[in-house]
């Protein structure tokens, strides 16, 4: 089978808008899918000319609402629209639609005969917008009535295990062209690693139109090309990743994949989203993932899965990095060393003697940061809504602890030389501060605090914005991400990451 193609799905309201999108992303794609169900009604009269204008292999799709599209007309009208788009075939095949997408229950002999006559291949598709599909190969076989058809199955997984099943049953599925994908955020691996399920193509959407395909879970073609180096992936590619939930905002794939490219390594690093750690481990074992970054909420629950742990993990009782070594999972913690390096850069000091530090939160990241503060000689107070979790960390390192609440303002002021925010509150949030996006909404910054928020998306959280307005020295968590990521890179590959400024 040929290498998996990148197909840009076009969902603009007019043909001219779609053509502009093609020109913008032409260097990153192999073909396009014209979603005529998104076009304004008058525009549909002109779709016959689209392949000639686009000058790239085109799929014609008129997707019904039941299958995740916008078309609401009757089947007779849709049949006429397909017929009009395929009529008067040009002797130059480039001016005809190269492919047409017919659902598995849409069988119109005249249209199928026209496809055969005009050299247009039929994509015979099945979509389940609500549930996974398990008998994938059997369904593909039954959908493929002739050797000319390309069966397509797209489904909505309920769990990462549903995605793992897709990889498992199709690892040797190379008998004929087929298109397979798991939709939504859980299904992202099936799009990046489409070569492992031997999919004929992977669908993408332009960044401008991603809101039209939110439920489906398309990536954009620049991300596929520049971050995941999609065209370079093959059966020998080593796979690494990051697991967590919901894992909505992470720059780790960009950092790691940039390193692989720089060093000429045949590796890729992908998001593996799941609320259940056991499913991430199962995915790794079945798909062949060699190592993972581990983030919220799995940093502590991963420990029983590990055959060996390093000194930091043993002390912190949280692991943010696991690596397959001699067939067994081994755990490391790069958060602590990464944070220490980042904090030293932020403050311009090597030690924290006589510094009082407020650590906000009591999760896996807070554990690593408390370890680092102790190593650097600082005194700290752990602030957390669930007081017992704060106490556990505080007792281990001889720190104080207090509730994360308005009643603790005095304690915060006492430990405000450095304020380190370790929770996910504020992640992905923009706009003014409030109780839901700012863990210190009740605290008034004086302007003399050093404020470090481990969140890096957005670059300035609502809490950071208030601190900046008060004159505080402020940093987000990107520096920590970089430094802990460099150490992960070394654990994954055995190579130093090196300078990342170019």
C-alpha positions as CSV (number, residue, x, y, z in Angstrom):
1,X,0.0,0.0,0.0
2,X,1.1,3.6,-0.6
3,X,1.9,6.1,2.1
4,X,-1.0,7.6,3.8
5,X,-2.2,10.8,2.2
6,X,-3.2,14.1,3.8
7,X,-6.7,15.2,2.8
8,X,-7.9,18.7,3.6
9,X,-11.6,18.8,4.3
10,X,-13.2,22.0,2.9
11,X,-16.2,23.4,4.9
12,X,-16.5,27.0,3.6
13,X,-19.8,28.4,2.4
14,X,-18.6,29.3,-1.0
15,X,-16.3,27.7,-3.6
16,X,-14.1,30.8,-3.8
17,X,-13.5,30.6,-0.1
18,X,-12.6,26.9,-0.4
19,X,-10.2,27.6,-3.2
20,X,-8.4,30.2,-1.1
21,X,-8.1,27.6,1.6
22,X,-6.5,25.2,-0.8
23,X,-4.0,27.7,-2.0
24,X,-3.0,28.6,1.5
25,X,-2.3,24.9,2.6
26,X,-1.4,23.4,-0.8
27,X,2.2,22.7,0.3
28,X,1.0,20.5,3.2
29,X,-1.7,18.3,1.5
30,X,-2.1,15.6,-1.1
31,X,-5.8,16.0,-1.9
32,X,-9.0,17.8,-0.7
33,X,-12.5,16.8,0.2
34,X,-15.2,19.2,-1.0
35,X,-18.0,19.1,1.6
36,X,-20.8,20.3,-0.6
37,X,-23.2,20.0,2.3
38,X,-21.5,23.1,3.8
39,X,-21.9,25.2,0.6
40,X,-24.7,27.8,0.2
41,X,-27.5,26.5,-2.0
42,X,-26.6,28.6,-5.1
43,X,-23.0,27.5,-4.8
44,X,-23.9,23.8,-5.3
45,X,-24.9,24.6,-8.9
46,X,-21.2,25.1,-9.7
47,X,-19.5,22.2,-8.0
48,X,-18.9,20.4,-11.4
49,X,-16.1,22.9,-12.1
50,X,-14.5,22.5,-8.7
51,X,-11.8,19.8,-9.6
52,X,-10.5,21.9,-12.5
53,X,-10.4,25.1,-10.4
54,X,-8.8,23.3,-7.4
55,X,-6.1,21.5,-9.5
56,X,-5.6,18.8,-7.0
57,X,-7.3,15.4,-6.5
58,X,-10.8,16.0,-5.1
59,X,-13.3,13.9,-3.1
60,X,-16.9,15.0,-3.4
61,X,-18.9,14.5,-0.2
62,X,-22.5,15.6,0.4
63,X,-22.8,14.4,4.0
64,X,-26.3,13.9,5.6
65,X,-27.0,15.2,9.1
66,X,-27.4,11.7,10.4
67,X,-23.8,11.0,9.4
68,X,-22.4,14.2,10.9
69,X,-23.0,16.5,8.0
70,X,-25.3,19.5,7.2
71,X,-27.4,18.2,4.3
72,X,-31.1,18.1,5.2
73,X,-32.7,17.6,1.8
74,X,-34.2,14.4,0.5
75,X,-32.3,11.6,-1.1
76,X,-33.7,12.3,-4.5
77,X,-32.4,15.8,-4.4
78,X,-29.0,14.6,-3.1
79,X,-28.8,12.0,-5.9
80,X,-29.4,14.8,-8.5
81,X,-26.7,16.9,-6.9
82,X,-24.2,14.0,-7.2
83,X,-25.3,13.4,-10.8
84,X,-24.9,17.1,-11.7
85,X,-21.4,17.2,-10.1
86,X,-20.2,14.2,-12.1
87,X,-21.9,14.9,-15.5
88,X,-20.1,15.7,-18.7
89,X,-16.9,14.0,-17.7
90,X,-13.7,15.6,-19.1
91,X,-11.2,13.6,-21.0
92,X,-8.6,15.1,-18.7
93,X,-9.3,13.1,-15.6
94,X,-7.8,15.9,-13.4
95,X,-10.9,17.9,-14.2
96,X,-13.2,15.3,-12.7
97,X,-13.7,14.3,-9.1
98,X,-11.1,11.6,-8.4
99,X,-13.3,10.2,-5.6
100,X,-16.9,10.4,-4.4
101,X,-18.1,9.5,-1.0
102,X,-21.3,7.4,-0.9
103,X,-22.6,6.1,2.4
104,X,-23.0,2.3,2.8
105,X,-26.8,2.5,2.5
106,X,-26.7,4.8,-0.6
107,X,-26.7,2.6,-3.7
108,X,-27.7,4.3,-6.9
109,X,-26.7,2.0,-9.9
110,X,-26.6,4.9,-12.4
111,X,-24.2,6.9,-10.2
112,X,-22.0,3.8,-9.6
113,X,-21.9,3.1,-13.3
114,X,-20.9,6.7,-14.0
115,X,-18.1,6.4,-11.5
116,X,-16.8,3.3,-13.2
117,X,-17.0,5.0,-16.6
118,X,-15.4,8.3,-15.6
119,X,-12.6,6.8,-13.5
120,X,-14.0,8.1,-10.2
121,X,-13.3,5.8,-7.2
122,X,-16.1,5.3,-4.7
123,X,-15.4,5.7,-1.0
124,X,-18.0,3.6,0.6
125,X,-18.5,5.1,4.0
126,X,-20.0,4.3,7.4
127,X,-20.1,6.8,10.3
128,X,-21.1,6.1,13.9
129,X,-21.2,9.5,15.5
130,X,-22.1,8.1,19.0
131,X,-20.5,4.7,19.4
132,X,-17.3,2.7,18.6
133,X,-17.2,0.1,15.9
134,X,-15.6,-3.2,16.8
135,X,-16.0,-5.6,13.8
136,X,-13.9,-3.3,11.6
137,X,-12.4,-5.7,9.1
138,X,-15.7,-7.6,8.7
139,X,-17.6,-4.4,8.0
140,X,-14.9,-3.2,5.5
141,X,-15.2,-6.5,3.7
142,X,-19.0,-6.3,3.5
143,X,-19.0,-2.6,2.3
144,X,-16.5,-3.3,-0.5
145,X,-18.8,-4.6,-3.2
146,X,-16.1,-4.3,-5.9
147,X,-12.4,-3.9,-6.0
148,X,-12.9,-0.4,-7.1
149,X,-14.4,0.8,-3.8
150,X,-12.6,2.1,-0.8
151,X,-14.4,1.3,2.5
152,X,-14.3,4.0,5.1
153,X,-15.2,3.6,8.8
154,X,-15.3,6.6,11.2
155,X,-16.5,6.1,14.7
156,X,-16.8,7.9,18.1
157,X,-14.8,6.0,20.7
158,X,-16.1,5.9,24.3
159,X,-12.7,5.0,25.7
160,X,-9.1,4.9,24.7
161,X,-9.5,1.1,24.7
162,X,-11.8,1.5,21.7
163,X,-9.0,3.3,19.9
164,X,-6.4,0.6,20.9
165,X,-8.8,-2.0,19.5
166,X,-8.7,-0.2,16.1
167,X,-4.9,-0.4,16.1
168,X,-4.8,-4.0,17.3
169,X,-7.2,-5.5,14.7
170,X,-5.7,-3.5,11.7
171,X,-2.0,-4.0,12.3
172,X,-1.9,-6.5,9.4
173,X,-4.8,-5.1,7.4
174,X,-3.1,-4.4,4.0
175,X,-5.3,-6.4,1.6
176,X,-6.8,-3.3,0.0
177,X,-7.2,0.5,0.3
178,X,-9.3,1.6,3.3
179,X,-10.0,4.7,5.4
180,X,-10.2,4.3,9.1
181,X,-10.3,6.8,12.0
182,X,-11.5,7.2,15.5
183,X,-13.1,10.6,16.1
184,X,-12.8,13.2,18.9
185,X,-9.9,13.9,21.2
186,X,-9.6,10.2,22.2
187,X,-9.0,9.3,18.6
188,X,-6.1,11.7,17.9
189,X,-3.6,8.8,17.7
190,X,-5.5,7.2,14.8
191,X,-5.0,10.4,12.8
192,X,-1.3,11.0,13.5
193,X,-0.4,7.3,13.3
194,X,-2.7,6.5,10.4
195,X,0.1,4.6,8.8
196,X,-0.1,2.0,11.5
197,X,-3.7,1.2,10.7
198,X,-2.8,1.4,7.0
199,X,-5.4,4.1,6.3
200,X,-5.5,5.4,2.7
201,X,-5.7,8.9,4.0
202,X,-6.1,11.0,7.1
203,X,-8.5,14.0,7.2
204,X,-7.5,17.5,8.3
205,X,-9.2,20.9,8.5
206,X,-7.7,24.4,8.0
207,X,-7.2,26.2,11.4
208,X,-9.8,28.8,10.2
209,X,-12.5,26.0,9.9
210,X,-11.6,23.7,12.9
211,X,-14.8,24.9,14.7
212,X,-16.8,23.1,11.9
213,X,-15.1,19.8,12.8
214,X,-14.8,20.1,16.6
215,X,-16.8,16.9,17.3
216,X,-14.9,15.0,14.6
217,X,-11.5,16.0,16.0
218,X,-9.5,17.0,13.0
219,X,-6.0,18.3,13.3
220,X,-4.8,21.0,10.9
221,X,-2.4,20.2,8.1
222,X,0.4,22.5,9.4
223,X,0.3,20.8,12.8
224,X,0.5,17.4,11.1
225,X,3.4,18.6,9.0
226,X,5.4,20.9,11.3
227,X,4.9,19.3,14.7
228,X,4.3,15.6,13.9
229,X,6.3,15.3,10.6
230,X,3.5,13.1,9.3
231,X,5.1,12.3,6.0
232,X,8.2,11.0,7.6
233,X,6.5,8.4,9.8
234,X,6.8,4.7,8.9
235,X,6.8,1.2,10.4
236,X,10.2,1.8,12.0
237,X,9.2,5.1,13.7
238,X,9.6,4.9,17.5
239,X,6.6,6.2,19.4
240,X,6.6,8.3,22.5
241,X,3.8,10.3,24.0
242,X,2.1,12.2,26.9
243,X,-0.9,10.8,28.8
244,X,-3.3,12.7,31.0
245,X,-6.9,14.0,31.1
246,X,-8.3,16.1,29.7
247,X,-4.9,17.1,28.3
248,X,-6.5,20.0,26.3
249,X,-3.4,22.2,26.2
250,X,0.1,20.8,25.9
251,X,3.2,22.0,24.2
252,X,5.1,18.8,24.9
253,X,4.6,17.3,21.4
254,X,6.1,20.4,19.8
255,X,9.1,20.3,22.1
256,X,9.9,16.6,21.8
257,X,9.2,16.3,18.0
258,X,11.4,19.4,17.4
259,X,14.2,17.6,19.2
260,X,13.7,14.4,17.1
261,X,13.8,16.4,13.9
262,X,16.9,18.3,14.9
263,X,18.8,15.1,15.8
264,X,17.5,13.2,12.7
265,X,15.7,10.6,14.8
266,X,12.9,8.5,13.4
267,X,10.6,9.2,16.4
268,X,7.3,10.8,17.1
269,X,5.6,12.0,20.3
270,X,1.8,12.1,20.4
271,X,-1.0,12.9,22.9
272,X,-2.6,9.8,24.5
273,X,-5.6,11.2,26.2
274,X,-7.6,9.1,28.8
275,X,-9.0,9.5,32.3
276,X,-7.9,5.9,33.0
277,X,-4.2,5.2,33.3
278,X,-4.8,1.5,32.7
279,X,-6.0,2.3,29.2
280,X,-3.0,4.4,28.5
281,X,-0.7,1.5,29.5
282,X,-2.7,-0.9,27.4
283,X,-2.4,1.4,24.4
284,X,1.4,1.6,24.9
285,X,1.7,-2.2,25.1
286,X,-0.5,-2.9,22.0
287,X,0.7,0.0,19.8
288,X,4.4,-0.1,20.8
289,X,4.9,3.1,22.7
290,X,8.4,3.3,24.2
291,X,7.9,6.0,26.7
292,X,5.4,8.5,28.1
293,X,5.3,11.8,29.9
294,X,2.7,11.5,32.6
295,X,0.6,14.4,33.7
296,X,-2.6,15.1,35.7
297,X,-4.3,13.0,37.0
298,X,-1.9,10.0,36.6
299,X,1.4,11.0,38.3
300,X,0.6,9.2,41.5
301,X,-1.6,6.3,40.2
302,X,1.2,5.3,37.7
303,X,3.5,4.1,40.6
304,X,2.0,0.5,40.9
305,X,2.6,0.0,37.2
306,X,6.4,0.5,37.5
307,X,9.0,-2.2,37.9
308,X,11.7,0.3,38.9
309,X,11.7,3.9,40.1
310,X,14.5,6.5,40.5
311,X,15.4,8.3,43.7
312,X,13.2,11.3,43.0
313,X,10.1,9.2,42.4
314,X,10.8,7.2,45.6
315,X,10.9,10.5,47.6
316,X,8.2,12.5,45.8
317,X,5.9,9.5,45.3
318,X,4.9,10.8,41.9
319,X,6.3,10.0,38.4
320,X,6.0,12.2,35.4
321,X,8.1,10.1,33.0
322,X,8.0,6.4,32.3
323,X,10.2,4.5,29.9
324,X,10.1,0.9,28.7
325,X,13.4,-0.7,29.6
326,X,14.1,-4.4,28.9
327,X,10.4,-5.0,28.6
328,X,9.5,-3.3,31.9
329,X,8.2,0.1,32.7
330,X,10.6,2.3,34.8
331,X,9.6,5.6,36.4
332,X,11.4,8.9,36.7
333,X,10.6,12.3,37.9
334,X,11.9,15.2,35.8
335,X,9.5,17.8,37.3
336,X,11.7,18.5,40.3
337,X,15.0,19.0,38.5
338,X,13.2,20.9,35.7
339,X,11.5,23.2,38.2
340,X,14.8,23.8,40.1
341,X,16.5,24.9,37.0
342,X,13.6,27.1,35.9
343,X,13.3,28.7,39.4
344,X,17.0,29.5,39.6
345,X,16.7,31.2,36.2
346,X,13.6,33.1,37.3
347,X,15.1,34.3,40.6
348,X,18.7,34.6,39.6
349,X,19.9,32.6,42.7
350,X,21.2,29.1,43.4
351,X,19.7,28.7,46.9
352,X,16.5,29.8,48.7
353,X,17.9,30.4,52.2
354,X,15.7,32.8,54.2
355,X,13.0,32.6,51.5
356,X,9.5,31.8,52.4
357,X,7.5,30.0,49.7
358,X,3.8,29.5,49.3
359,X,3.0,26.3,47.3
360,X,-0.5,26.3,45.9
361,X,-2.0,22.8,45.5
362,X,-1.1,19.4,46.7
363,X,-1.0,17.1,43.6
364,X,1.9,15.4,41.8
365,X,3.4,18.7,40.6
366,X,3.2,20.2,44.1
367,X,5.0,17.1,45.5
368,X,7.9,17.6,43.0
369,X,8.1,21.3,43.7
370,X,8.0,20.8,47.5
371,X,10.9,18.3,47.0
372,X,12.8,21.0,45.0
373,X,12.2,23.8,47.5
374,X,13.5,21.6,50.3
375,X,16.6,20.8,48.2
376,X,17.2,24.5,47.6
377,X,17.0,25.3,51.3
378,X,13.7,27.2,51.3
379,X,10.9,27.2,53.9
380,X,7.4,26.6,52.6
381,X,3.7,26.4,53.4
382,X,1.4,24.1,51.4
383,X,-2.0,25.6,50.6
384,X,-4.7,23.3,49.4
385,X,-8.5,23.0,49.5
386,X,-8.3,19.4,50.8
387,X,-6.2,20.0,53.9
388,X,-5.2,16.4,54.6
389,X,-3.4,16.3,51.2
390,X,-1.5,19.5,52.1
391,X,-0.6,18.0,55.4
392,X,0.9,14.8,53.9
393,X,3.4,16.8,51.8
394,X,4.1,19.3,54.5
395,X,4.9,16.7,57.1
396,X,7.3,14.9,54.7
397,X,9.5,18.0,54.2
398,X,9.0,19.8,57.6
399,X,6.8,22.5,56.0
400,X,3.7,24.2,57.3
401,X,0.3,23.8,55.7
402,X,-3.0,25.7,55.5
403,X,-6.3,25.7,53.7
404,X,-6.5,27.4,50.4
405,X,-9.2,29.8,51.4
406,X,-9.8,33.4,52.3
407,X,-9.1,32.7,56.0
408,X,-5.5,31.9,55.1
409,X,-4.6,35.3,53.7
410,X,-2.4,36.0,56.7
411,X,-0.5,32.8,56.2
412,X,-0.1,33.6,52.5
413,X,1.4,37.0,53.3
414,X,3.8,35.3,55.7
415,X,5.0,33.0,52.9
416,X,4.8,35.4,49.9
417,X,8.4,35.8,49.0
418,X,7.8,33.3,46.3
419,X,4.3,32.1,45.3
420,X,4.2,28.9,43.2
421,X,0.9,27.9,41.6
422,X,0.8,24.2,40.9
423,X,-2.8,23.4,40.2
424,X,-4.6,23.2,36.8
425,X,-6.9,26.1,37.8
426,X,-6.5,28.7,35.0
427,X,-5.4,26.3,32.4
428,X,-6.8,27.3,29.1
429,X,-8.7,30.3,30.6
430,X,-8.6,33.8,29.4
431,X,-10.4,36.9,30.6
432,X,-10.8,38.5,34.0
433,X,-10.0,36.7,37.3
434,X,-12.8,34.9,39.1
435,X,-13.2,32.1,41.6
436,X,-13.3,29.4,38.8
437,X,-10.1,30.4,37.0
438,X,-7.9,32.0,39.7
439,X,-6.9,29.9,42.7
440,X,-5.8,33.0,44.6
441,X,-8.8,35.2,43.7
442,X,-9.2,36.3,47.3
443,X,-5.5,37.4,47.7
444,X,-4.4,41.0,46.9
445,X,-0.9,41.0,45.5
446,X,1.4,43.7,47.1
447,X,3.8,43.9,44.2
448,X,6.9,42.5,46.0
449,X,6.0,38.8,45.4
450,X,7.8,36.5,43.0
451,X,4.9,34.6,41.3
452,X,5.5,31.4,39.3
453,X,2.5,29.6,37.7
454,X,3.4,26.2,36.2
455,X,0.6,26.7,33.6
456,X,1.8,27.9,30.2
457,X,-1.4,28.0,28.2
458,X,-2.4,30.7,28.2
459,X,0.9,32.5,28.6
460,X,-0.7,34.8,31.2
461,X,-3.3,33.2,33.4
462,X,-5.9,35.4,35.2
463,X,-3.9,35.0,38.4
464,X,-0.7,36.1,36.7
465,X,-2.5,39.1,35.1
466,X,-3.4,40.4,38.5
467,X,0.1,39.8,39.8
468,X,1.6,41.7,36.8
469,X,-0.8,44.6,37.4
470,X,0.4,44.8,41.0
471,X,4.1,45.0,39.9
472,X,5.1,41.4,40.8
473,X,8.0,39.5,39.2
474,X,6.1,36.8,37.3
475,X,6.7,33.7,35.2
476,X,4.6,31.0,33.6
477,X,5.6,27.4,33.5
478,X,7.1,27.1,30.0
479,X,10.6,27.2,31.4
480,X,9.8,24.3,33.6
481,X,8.3,22.4,30.7
482,X,11.4,23.0,28.7
483,X,13.9,21.9,31.3
484,X,11.9,18.8,32.5
485,X,11.3,18.0,28.8
486,X,15.0,18.0,28.0
487,X,15.6,15.5,30.7
488,X,12.7,13.3,29.4
489,X,14.2,13.5,25.9
490,X,17.5,12.1,27.3
491,X,15.6,9.3,29.1
492,X,13.7,8.5,25.9
493,X,16.5,8.7,23.4
494,X,19.8,8.6,25.2
495,X,20.8,11.9,23.6
496,X,21.0,15.4,25.0
497,X,18.4,17.7,23.6
498,X,20.8,20.6,23.1
499,X,20.1,24.2,22.1
500,X,16.4,24.7,21.2
501,X,16.7,28.3,20.0
502,X,16.8,27.4,16.3
